[in-house]
Amino acid sequence: MFELFELFELVLLLISKIIFNVRWPLEILNPRKITQWPEIGYDYFDDTDNMEVRLIEGSCVEDSVEANNSIIVFYDIKGKIISFELFGVTELLLDFKPSFVLNPVYHEDSDILTINFVKLIPHVVKFQKTELKDIEVGLGNTGKIVSILFRNAFNNLAKPLTEKEKVIINIKMKEERERLDKLLMQKLCCECKCRMTNQKKN
């Protein structure tokens, strides 16, 4: 039934485009290649029903802030947004299916990145402000989330790392793991010595 409604809505939009030359927002039919953020993707965690949407790959999380009760935004060391997580997506999103795909659209003239969670964008989308400046949530007429909008995207969002930056980050991560492993070994050795000392005393 829902697919039939989608088809009917699509036909109406096409007719309005042809007859009235209406400029409409259904950019999935003629998507712009998002060269600024080509690595946009997501991971769905079935055990928690959460979804993490990544804007770039290979960056380290430095901080996180709640945008609202259902969304957490993650930042890198420069204070740029690298990803966000949604909680309870099967109830939160309008149309979450096994064949789900993201539909990101970047409007260069207004510097707005909109990440749509539906193939067919509803006629009416009500944008709701969040606790974070320049981030808004798009709701369909059922109150379910259909998109998340990022204003001033070029300045607020992290850009893909260069190969050199990825190498540097991997080296730093390796050094940090080695440092933590060393601290753990020192702690275990110390605990072992303490036990041996206590056994000798007893």
Secondary structure, 3 states (H helix, E strand, C coil): CHHHHHHHHHHHHHHHHHHHCCCCCCCCCCCCCCCCCCCCEEEEECCCCEEEEECCCCCCCCEEEEEECCEEEEECCCCCEEEEEEECHHHHECCCCCCCCCEEEEECCCCEEEEECCCCCCCCCEEEECCCCCEEEEECCCCCEEEEEECCHHHHECCCCCHHHHHHHHHHHHHHHHHHHHHHHHHHHHHHHHHHHHHHHC
